[in-house]
Amino acid sequence: MTATGTYAPQPGAAPLGRMIATQAALETKMLLRNGEQLLLTVVIPALVLVLFSSVDIIDTGQAEAVDFLAPGVLALAVMSTAFTGQAIATGFERRYGVLKRLASSPLPRWALMTAKTASVLVTEILQVALLTAIALALGWAPHGDPLSVALLLLLGTAAFSGLGLLMAGTLKAEATLAAANLVFLLLLVSGGVMVPLDRFSQTTQDILSLLPITALSDGLRDVLLHGAGVPWGDLGILAVWAVAGLAAAGRFFRWE
């Protein structure tokens, strides 16, 4: 006589949605527990906001310092998480063989990247909430349409994520670490985050205006400081960077 056991095993992969959610939660916990990542994603943007809002160093024209700086610091937070932090973390995961092992698991490669992107978005929500609270405490008075702000942040995240994954998937981990930090510092100074673009020559302005950090910071500043409508030009620049970066990352990313 044969009977089916009540607790008969049913081996197999978990549902795809659950796998992505679990991996995204793990990626977020690892990021928030990493002191170096927290320095990039939270401490540096907060220090820039507090320090340069309190000390009269930067000429921001008619605007209050915090009103000028807050949109740029939000853009800096997106870049620090989606580009610098993700590039460094993914680069070392690739070096240590973590990505190779994950790629052989039931979790598809595209789902792994989706989980990483979800982790970036969760971290950015926490960043934006914290930096907004600090800016409001410093006297920030934002204006504009929240939907335009959300669209700028999403496209900025896509653009920087593509560039970060492209760097992590093509360079050695040590080169990624050095290059990502160097780019972060250069764009912090020249990307319109702290220093207004009109302080540069016209030729330099024309070049810098095409960078994703400049498009993001200027777009956020137009909306939050000047109460402008949808900044289609800045959104267009971010969309081009997002499509190009993600396409290049998908084409050239090496898993080992």
C-alpha positions, 0 to 999 in steps of 0.5 A: 500500500502506498500513501502520500506523506503529509510533509512530502518535500517539494523542491524548487525555486521560490517565486521570482517576486519573493526572490527579488524582494529577499535579495533587495532586502539583503542588499539594503541591509549590507549597504546600511551596515557598511561604514564606508558606504554610509560615509558616502551616502549620508555623512558627506551630503549632510555635512555639505548641507550643514557646513555650507549653509551655515558658513558664508563661503559660496556666493549663491546670489539672491537665494539663501544658501540652504535654498540653493544647496538643498537641491544640489545635495539631494542630487549628490545623495543620488549620485553617491548611492546609485553611482559611487556606492553601487560601483564600489560594492558591485566591483568588489562583489565581482572580484570576490566571486560573489556575482559569479555564484549568485549568477548560478543560483535560481535568481536570474541575472536581470533579477539580481540587477533589479534587486540591486536597483530596488536597494538603491531606491530604498536607500535613496528614500531614506537619504532624501527623508533625512536630508529634507529634514535637515534642510527644513531645520536650517530654514529651507523653503522648497517650492514646485511640483513633487511629481517633477522632483520624483521624476528627476530623482528616478531618471537620475537614479537610472542614469547613475546606476547604469554608469556605476554598473558599467564601471563595476562590470568592466574595471578591476575592483581597485580601479573602480574604487579609485575612479568612482571616488575621483569622479565623485569628488570632481562632480561634487565641485564642478557639477553645480552641487555647491558652486553655481555654474555661472562661476565657470567660463561659458565654454566650461558651462556648455560642457558641464551642463551635459553631465547627469549631475548638473542636469539633476541638480539644476533640474531640482533647483529650478523646481524647488528653488524657482518653482518652475514647471517640468524641466524637460531639458534636464529630464532629456539629458538624464534620459539619454544618460540612463538609456546609454548607461544601462544599455552599455552596462547590459552589453559590456558587464562581465560577471567574473 
